[in-house]
Amino acid sequence: MIERFIKESKDLCKDLPLPHPLEFYIDLCVTAFTLITRGPKKETSHFTDLLLNEYIHFLEEVIFAVEDRSKNKKKYINRVSFDSIILDD
């Protein structure tokens, strides 16, 4: 599944300017998949619930996990933010 995502992403994005390197999006995919499929049942249930019911919060958690894993490596620039006035109460 992940291999297919990587192959298709490379094919689709080969000539497109992306805000981040393609590897960033691949890291997000792999991390998201890992959060909902591996680890203690309580954690995977939490992330699955976020994915199904609070998608933006799920994406934030995925990004935090990627950032935490690549801490001090300065791997990616231009932090991604989902802050929006649309989401404000």
NUZADREN-513496 format. One record per residue (C-alpha): residue in three letters; x, y, z. Coordinates in Angstrom, 3 decimals, padded with zeros to 6 digits. Example, Ala and Ser with C-alpha at 12.3 -4.5 7.8 and 13.67 -1.06 7.14 Angstrom:
BEGIN
  residu        xx        yy        zz
     ALA   012.300  -004.500   007.800
     SER   013.670  -001.060   007.140
// end
This chain:
BEGIN
  residu        xx        yy        zz
     MET   000.000   000.000   000.000
     ILE   002.699   002.494   000.980
     GLU   004.856   001.437  -001.959
     ARG   001.951   002.153  -004.287
     PHE   001.426   005.595  -002.721
     ILE   005.122   006.396  -003.208
     LYS   005.163   005.212  -006.827
     GLU   001.976   007.050  -007.773
     SER   003.067   010.211  -005.914
     LYS   006.353   010.242  -007.791
     ASP   004.546   009.774  -011.093
     LEU   001.949   012.471  -010.377
     CYS   004.329   015.035  -008.894
     LYS   007.402   014.665  -011.072
     ASP   006.838   017.979  -012.858
     LEU   004.930   019.861  -010.168
     PRO   006.430   022.426  -007.828
     LEU   005.588   021.310  -004.292
     PRO   005.729   023.454  -001.139
     HIS   007.824   020.711   000.505
     PRO   010.019   017.958  -000.888
     LEU   008.116   014.841  -001.938
     GLU   009.891   012.974   000.876
     PHE   007.950   015.144   003.354
     TYR   004.632   013.845   002.034
     ILE   005.940   010.298   001.978
     ASP   007.009   010.683   005.632
     LEU   003.503   011.941   006.460
     CYS   001.920   008.928   004.758
     VAL   004.202   006.405   006.445
     THR   003.763   008.069   009.846
     ALA  -000.034   008.252   009.511
     PHE  -000.193   004.594   008.514
     THR   002.067   003.633   011.422
     LEU   000.003   005.596   013.964
     ILE  -003.201   003.769   013.058
     THR  -001.752   000.280   012.568
     ARG   001.099  -000.197   015.063
     GLY   001.462   000.225   018.767
     PRO  -000.785  -000.356   021.763
     LYS  -004.477  -000.838   020.922
     LYS  -005.436   002.212   022.981
     GLU  -003.130   004.439   020.917
     THR  -004.136   003.017   017.551
     SER  -007.806   003.382   018.526
     HIS  -007.184   007.001   019.505
     PHE  -005.535   007.810   016.176
     THR  -008.166   005.908   014.190
     ASP  -010.887   007.879   015.978
     LEU  -009.092   011.134   015.186
     LEU  -008.744   010.102   011.543
     LEU  -012.439   009.334   011.232
     ASN  -013.851   012.165   013.332
     GLU  -011.298   014.964   013.593
     TYR  -009.236   014.793   010.426
     ILE  -007.425   018.124   010.915
     HIS  -006.364   017.126   014.435
     PHE  -005.198   013.776   013.089
     LEU  -003.034   015.546   010.494
     GLU  -001.600   017.802   013.207
     GLU  -000.658   014.744   015.270
     VAL   000.978   013.155   012.236
     ILE   002.977   016.316   011.556
     PHE   004.037   016.554   015.216
     ALA   005.207   012.926   015.066
     VAL   007.213   013.581   011.877
     GLU   008.733   016.729   013.385
     ASP   009.566   014.945   016.621
     ARG   011.227   012.091   014.737
     SER   013.319   014.463   012.640
     LYS   014.122   016.861   015.485
     ASN   017.492   018.591   015.142
     LYS   017.849   017.341   011.579
     LYS   016.271   020.442   009.991
     LYS   014.875   018.045   007.446
     TYR   011.961   020.182   006.306
     ILE   011.275   023.885   006.257
     ASN   008.123   026.004   006.307
     ARG   006.210   024.361   009.127
     VAL   002.775   023.203   008.056
     SER  -000.148   024.761   009.894
     PHE  -003.825   024.039   009.683
     ASP  -004.827   027.144   011.603
     SER  -007.704   028.801   009.852
     ILE  -010.397   031.311   010.643
     ILE  -012.813   028.832   009.084
     LEU  -012.168   026.442   011.969
     ASP  -012.516   029.068   014.676
     ASP  -015.696   029.037   016.730
// end
